[in-house]
Amino acid sequence: METTEHSFANLFAQLGLANDEESIQAFIQEHSPLHDSIDLHCAPFWTVAQANMIRESLKADSDWAIAVDQLNVSLRAR
């Protein structure tokens, strides 16, 4: 099985979000800290499609899982 590691910026593009460094940092700052009791895909700022992509990426341990994990950690940083 061939796997591809996707970048953090590519994850933002995949989610339909601006993916330049400044926009990524602004998004994280705006939505942090995400409380530990909220699963990443359940955060209120996602669209249904974004939440599904995040949930399925982690559930299937897809190529996106590492970038999604990075996003999860970034949003929980205090």
Secondary structure as GFF3:
##gff-version 3
##sequence-region A 1 78
A	DSSP	alpha_helix	8	14	.	.	.	ID=ss1
A	DSSP	alpha_helix	21	31	.	.	.	ID=ss2
A	DSSP	three_ten_helix	40	42	.	.	.	ID=ss3
A	DSSP	alpha_helix	48	59	.	.	.	ID=ss4
A	DSSP	alpha_helix	65	76	.	.	.	ID=ss5
###
